[in-house]
Amino acid sequence: MDKLLLGVKIFITLLVLILFVQNIEVIEVRFLNWSVQLPLALLLLVIYLLGMVSGRSLFGLLRRLRRQGAHRNRY
């Protein structure tokens, strides 16, 4: 089972590397009055990391609210 999991991880890593290599062209990103030029692969990485952080924060908030609700129901 460990070898299968390792194989899946290697396969996913290869797919991500191919995605980055094929998307190295520079694009312009504009937000309000702010503009920056960066490789598409870097933009994808930043968006992915922001999604991880916000998802973890959201699940932490939901977990905390659920614990508070359970604590209130006991008393």
Secondary structure, 3 states (H helix, E strand, C coil): CHHHHHHHHHHHHHHHHHHHHHCCCEEEEEECCEEEEEEHHHHHHHHHHHHHHHHHHHHHHHHHHHHHHHHHHHC
